[in-house]
Amino acid sequence: MENCFYNGKEICTYDLKDKYHYYISELVEEWKLAANNGKLICSECGSSVYLAAGPIVEPYFAHYDKQSCPYGNLTESEELKKGKRLLYSLLRKSFPENEIHARYKMKNGIYSTCYVTNSDGNDIAIDYHLQHSSIGKFQERDQYYKSSQITPIYVLGINKSSYDNQISWYENLIQKSIGLCVFLDSWNEKILLKKSFDYKLGGLRKIVFCHRIYSIDDIMIDNRGAFISDFSDECNKIELSIKKEKELYEQMMLDKNKNISKMNDIRPDILNTALECLKRGEGQLVSKRYMDYIIENKLL
């Protein structure tokens, strides 16, 4: 558990470490003492909990007695727990004056990994998963965010395929929703941003990708839910390059069609006669249209 109540106020284990990921000893001691005095209360079932804050695993709140508390019995990997803390810290850094929540419960009963109450725009919800959910669950969540005017940021765990020049069907859903794919390498504390550009030139399909990796300490999120980095500039360069490529292709096809049209207006017998006239030095007998065609196509 990352959250519990202390003197009626929600507290979060993610606040126990500073930006260098070291424990804030005074806060750890205060919360451990509060647990000894029965002041830490599970936000789900109301039972007393204690703080576990060791040097190896991520800190967490736990029940003294095993019971059927759905929150207390959640099982998560260390990769997932560290990733959630890193994303929470990223929001704390990006929105120092805003209210930040971990494991935030929406009005429809679903939970977001982290949540920002944003007075300068839409609230922002981070959804972090190591593996994708079903298409139905994703659409239900995404539609709720959009209808509630909440800006979602979907974050996936890192894996080998994250670096490939392809995106899965689930990553494609995410890109359609937020405009890019976001991957978190929690062990190395890095963010990978990825976007696919899929377009056609005539009947040929082409795909171009933009990848950028950032230390999570070097990146922030703005009020629109966008990552503050040079990634958007790199994407703009690719979009401009694609636009120019399409324009060149369209011009090439236009020129080709013009040449075909010109060729259709040229009679082979008259063209042969014009060539013979030019060979005899009687160019004055050749019409301008046929002369231009001969020069343009370098027939002599």
Backbone torsions as a table, in degrees:
resi	resn	phi	psi	omega
1	MET	NA	133.9	177.8
2	GLU	-97.8	-19.3	-177.2
3	ASN	-119.1	152.9	166.5
4	CYS	-161.4	175.7	177.6
5	PHE	-101.5	138.4	177.2
6	TYR	-132.9	112.0	-175.0
7	ASN	55.3	40.1	176.4
8	GLY	80.7	1.1	-179.0
9	LYS	-115.7	139.0	179.3
10	GLU	-72.8	131.6	175.1
11	ILE	-122.4	160.5	-173.7
12	CYS	-136.0	135.6	179.9
13	THR	-63.5	-21.6	-179.9
14	TYR	-65.6	-18.8	179.2
15	ASP	-83.5	-1.3	-177.1
16	LEU	-79.9	-12.5	-179.5
17	LYS	-118.7	146.3	179.3
18	ASP	-84.2	-172.7	-175.8
19	LYS	-67.6	-15.8	176.7
20	TYR	-95.7	5.3	176.8
21	HIS	71.4	24.9	173.0
22	TYR	-97.7	146.5	178.2
23	TYR	-64.6	142.8	170.9
24	ILE	-90.5	98.1	-168.1
25	SER	-56.8	-41.2	-176.9
26	GLU	-62.0	-38.9	-178.8
27	LEU	-72.1	-38.5	177.7
28	VAL	-61.0	-46.5	-179.5
29	GLU	-62.5	-41.6	-179.3
30	GLU	-62.5	-45.5	-176.8
31	TRP	-72.4	-32.6	176.0
32	LYS	-67.1	-39.4	176.8
33	LEU	-65.8	-39.4	177.9
34	ALA	-62.3	-38.7	178.0
35	ALA	-63.8	-41.6	179.1
36	ASN	-61.7	-29.9	-180.0
37	ASN	-92.9	9.2	177.1
38	GLY	70.8	25.7	-176.4
39	LYS	-97.2	-5.4	176.4
40	LEU	-97.0	121.8	-172.0
41	ILE	-123.2	133.3	177.7
42	CYS	-63.0	130.6	-178.5
43	SER	-73.6	-12.9	-177.9
44	GLU	-96.2	-49.4	-173.4
45	CYS	-113.0	-10.6	177.3
46	GLY	83.9	5.7	179.3
47	SER	-84.2	161.9	177.3
48	SER	-72.0	143.6	177.9
49	VAL	-131.7	166.6	177.2
50	TYR	-126.2	165.7	-178.9
51	LEU	-100.6	125.9	171.7
52	ALA	-106.7	117.0	-175.4
53	ALA	-139.0	73.2	-179.7
54	GLY	-90.4	175.5	-176.2
55	PRO	-79.2	-16.2	-173.6
56	ILE	-102.7	-58.1	-177.4
57	VAL	-85.2	162.7	176.4
58	GLU	-67.1	144.0	179.5
59	PRO	-64.4	151.2	-179.7
60	TYR	-158.1	160.4	172.2
61	PHE	-97.4	142.0	-178.2
62	ALA	-139.0	152.3	176.9
63	HIS	-76.6	147.1	175.9
64	TYR	-67.9	-36.9	179.7
65	ASP	-119.2	135.4	175.7
66	LYS	-65.8	130.9	-178.9
67	GLN	-151.2	-178.8	-175.3
68	SER	-88.2	48.5	175.3
69	CYS	-88.7	119.3	-176.9
70	PRO	-62.2	-31.7	-179.9
71	TYR	-75.5	-46.0	-177.0
72	GLY	-68.1	-23.1	-177.3
73	ASN	-96.2	7.7	176.7
74	LEU	-65.2	135.1	178.0
75	THR	-111.1	121.7	-178.3
76	GLU	-132.4	147.7	177.4
77	SER	-75.3	160.3	177.2
78	GLU	-64.3	-32.9	176.7
79	GLU	-61.2	-45.2	-179.3
80	LEU	-67.1	-43.1	-178.1
81	LYS	-65.3	-42.3	178.2
82	LYS	-66.6	-41.0	179.3
83	GLY	-60.0	-41.1	178.9
84	LYS	-64.0	-39.5	178.6
85	ARG	-66.3	-40.3	179.7
86	LEU	-63.2	-40.8	179.8
87	LEU	-69.0	-38.4	175.9
88	TYR	-61.4	-44.0	179.1
89	SER	-65.6	-35.6	177.3
90	LEU	-61.6	-41.5	178.1
91	LEU	-69.1	-38.2	177.2
92	ARG	-59.7	-41.4	179.6
93	LYS	-70.3	-39.6	-176.3
94	SER	-75.4	-32.1	-176.5
95	PHE	-130.2	68.9	-174.8
96	PRO	-63.2	-22.3	-177.7
97	GLU	-100.3	-1.6	-174.1
98	ASN	-98.9	164.2	177.3
99	GLU	-84.6	121.1	-177.7
100	ILE	-113.8	136.0	179.0
101	HIS	-125.6	146.4	169.0
102	ALA	-107.1	145.9	-176.8
103	ARG	46.2	66.7	-174.6
104	TYR	-90.7	127.2	-178.9
105	LYS	-88.5	123.1	178.6
106	MET	-79.9	169.9	-179.3
107	LYS	-65.4	-25.2	-180.0
108	ASN	-90.0	4.3	175.1
109	GLY	96.7	-10.8	178.5
110	ILE	-82.6	159.3	-179.3
111	TYR	-112.2	140.7	168.3
112	SER	-103.1	153.7	-179.1
113	THR	-63.5	-47.1	177.9
114	CYS	-142.0	155.4	-175.3
115	TYR	-145.8	137.4	179.0
116	VAL	-119.0	123.5	170.6
117	THR	-82.4	110.1	-168.5
118	ASN	-110.2	107.3	-178.6
119	SER	-75.1	-16.5	-177.9
120	ASP	-97.7	10.1	-179.2
121	GLY	171.4	-158.3	177.6
122	ASN	-65.4	146.6	169.8
123	ASP	-60.4	154.8	-176.2
124	ILE	-120.7	131.5	178.3
125	ALA	-119.9	129.0	174.0
126	ILE	-100.4	129.8	178.3
127	ASP	-116.5	111.5	-174.7
128	TYR	-116.9	124.3	178.6
129	HIS	-139.5	143.6	175.3
130	LEU	-78.8	-28.4	178.7
131	GLN	-130.7	155.7	-177.8
132	HIS	-76.1	153.6	175.1
133	SER	-95.3	-175.3	179.3
134	SER	-72.4	159.1	-180.0
135	ILE	-62.9	-34.4	179.3
136	GLY	-65.3	-43.8	-180.0
137	LYS	-66.8	-39.0	178.7
138	PHE	-63.6	-47.3	-178.5
139	GLN	-63.4	-38.7	178.0
140	GLU	-61.6	-44.9	-179.9
141	ARG	-66.9	-45.7	-176.7
142	ASP	-65.0	-42.1	179.4
143	GLN	-64.6	-36.5	178.0
144	TYR	-65.1	-46.4	179.0
145	TYR	-57.8	-48.5	-175.6
146	LYS	-66.2	-42.7	-179.1
147	SER	-69.0	-24.8	179.8
148	SER	-94.0	5.5	-178.6
149	GLN	56.5	44.4	174.0
150	ILE	-109.0	130.6	179.5
151	THR	-85.5	116.4	-180.0
152	PRO	-89.3	148.4	168.9
153	ILE	-127.4	108.5	-179.6
154	TYR	-90.5	125.8	-177.8
155	VAL	-122.3	130.4	178.8
156	LEU	-109.4	154.4	173.6
157	GLY	-68.6	153.1	-177.4
158	ILE	-79.4	146.7	171.6
159	ASN	-155.0	175.0	-174.7
160	LYS	-57.9	-40.3	-176.8
161	SER	-68.8	-15.2	179.6
162	SER	-61.0	-26.4	-177.8
163	TYR	-92.1	-7.7	-176.5
164	ASP	-71.6	158.0	175.0
165	ASN	-84.7	59.8	175.1
166	GLN	-164.0	161.1	173.8
167	ILE	-130.6	145.0	179.7
168	SER	-75.8	171.4	178.8
169	TRP	-61.4	-33.8	-178.9
170	TYR	-73.1	-41.6	176.2
171	GLU	-63.1	-33.2	176.9
172	ASN	-65.2	-37.7	175.1
173	LEU	-60.1	-44.1	-179.3
174	ILE	-64.2	-44.8	-179.4
175	GLN	-62.7	-38.8	177.2
176	LYS	-62.1	-33.7	-176.9
177	SER	-79.3	-49.0	-172.2
178	ILE	-115.9	-1.1	173.9
179	GLY	93.0	-5.9	179.3
180	LEU	-165.1	173.4	175.1
181	CYS	-111.3	140.7	-178.5
182	VAL	-122.8	128.6	178.3
183	PHE	-123.6	140.9	179.0
184	LEU	-114.9	121.7	171.4
185	ASP	-96.6	90.5	-172.4
186	SER	-68.3	-33.1	-179.2
187	TRP	-65.8	-40.6	-179.7
188	ASN	-97.2	0.3	176.1
189	GLU	56.8	51.2	-179.8
190	LYS	-129.9	152.0	176.2
191	ILE	-112.4	130.0	174.3
192	LEU	-109.2	123.7	175.1
193	LEU	-105.9	137.1	-173.6
194	LYS	-145.0	137.8	178.1
195	LYS	-142.6	139.0	179.1
196	SER	-104.8	136.3	175.7
197	PHE	-116.2	110.4	-175.0
198	ASP	-112.6	119.7	-178.0
199	TYR	-148.8	172.2	-177.4
200	LYS	-126.3	142.5	169.2
201	LEU	-118.7	103.0	-173.2
202	GLY	65.4	-124.3	177.7
203	GLY	-95.9	4.9	-177.0
204	LEU	-96.2	124.3	177.0
205	ARG	-88.6	134.5	179.7
206	LYS	-128.9	144.9	179.6
207	ILE	-132.3	130.2	177.0
208	VAL	-125.4	143.3	-178.9
209	PHE	-120.6	150.2	171.7
210	CYS	-120.3	123.3	176.7
211	HIS	-121.7	139.8	171.0
212	ARG	-146.8	138.0	179.3
213	ILE	-115.2	134.1	-178.6
214	TYR	-131.6	144.3	167.7
215	SER	-66.3	138.0	-177.9
216	ILE	-65.2	-19.3	177.1
217	ASP	-76.0	-18.3	-175.2
218	ASP	-103.5	9.3	-175.4
219	ILE	-130.0	151.9	178.6
220	MET	-139.7	172.7	179.9
221	ILE	-120.1	137.6	-179.5
222	ASP	-95.5	-177.8	-175.3
223	ASN	-66.0	-16.8	178.5
224	ARG	-90.9	-0.9	-178.1
225	GLY	83.7	15.4	-179.8
226	ALA	-98.9	147.6	177.7
227	PHE	-77.1	130.1	180.0
228	ILE	-83.8	102.5	-177.1
229	SER	-164.5	-176.7	176.8
230	ASP	-88.4	8.1	-177.0
231	PHE	-62.4	-43.8	-179.9
232	SER	-63.7	-34.0	177.1
233	ASP	-65.3	-40.9	178.9
234	GLU	-66.0	-38.7	177.3
235	CYS	-65.1	-39.4	178.1
236	ASN	-62.4	-36.8	178.1
237	LYS	-64.0	-41.9	179.4
238	ILE	-65.4	-43.2	179.2
239	GLU	-61.8	-39.7	178.0
240	LEU	-65.8	-40.6	178.7
241	SER	-64.0	-40.2	178.3
242	ILE	-65.5	-41.4	178.7
243	LYS	-60.1	-43.9	179.4
244	LYS	-66.0	-39.7	178.9
245	GLU	-62.4	-40.7	178.1
246	LYS	-66.3	-40.2	179.5
247	GLU	-64.1	-42.4	178.6
248	LEU	-64.4	-39.9	179.1
249	TYR	-64.9	-44.0	179.8
250	GLU	-63.5	-39.0	178.4
251	GLN	-67.1	-39.5	178.0
252	MET	-62.1	-43.2	179.0
253	MET	-66.7	-36.8	178.2
254	LEU	-64.3	-44.2	178.3
255	ASP	-63.8	-40.0	179.5
256	LYS	-62.6	-43.4	179.7
257	ASN	-65.8	-35.7	177.9
258	LYS	-64.4	-42.1	179.8
259	ASN	-65.0	-39.5	177.8
260	ILE	-63.2	-40.5	179.4
261	SER	-63.7	-42.3	179.0
262	LYS	-63.9	-41.4	-178.5
263	MET	-64.0	-35.4	179.8
264	ASN	-67.3	-23.5	179.6
265	ASP	-87.4	-6.6	-176.8
266	ILE	-97.2	124.7	177.4
267	ARG	-88.1	126.2	-177.8
268	PRO	-56.3	-39.3	-177.6
269	ASP	-67.0	-40.4	178.9
270	ILE	-70.2	-35.7	178.6
271	LEU	-62.4	-42.6	178.6
272	ASN	-63.8	-40.1	177.9
273	THR	-63.3	-41.5	-180.0
274	ALA	-64.3	-40.1	178.6
275	LEU	-64.3	-39.8	178.1
276	GLU	-64.3	-40.3	177.9
277	CYS	-61.4	-43.4	179.9
278	LEU	-65.3	-37.5	178.9
279	LYS	-65.8	-30.7	179.6
280	ARG	-86.6	-0.4	-178.9
281	GLY	81.1	20.8	-178.6
282	GLU	-109.6	50.7	-177.7
283	GLY	-62.9	-22.7	-180.0
284	GLN	-66.2	-16.2	-179.7
285	LEU	-86.6	-8.7	-176.7
286	VAL	-93.3	131.0	179.7
287	SER	-67.0	158.5	-178.7
288	LYS	-61.8	-38.8	-177.3
289	ARG	-61.7	-43.9	-179.4
290	TYR	-74.6	-33.2	177.6
291	MET	-64.3	-45.3	178.6
292	ASP	-61.5	-40.1	-179.1
293	TYR	-65.2	-43.0	179.4
294	ILE	-63.7	-43.1	-180.0
295	ILE	-66.9	-45.0	-176.2
296	GLU	-63.3	-35.9	-177.9
297	ASN	-99.1	6.2	174.9
298	LYS	51.0	52.9	-176.7
299	LEU	-83.8	-7.5	176.5
300	LEU	-119.4	NA	NA
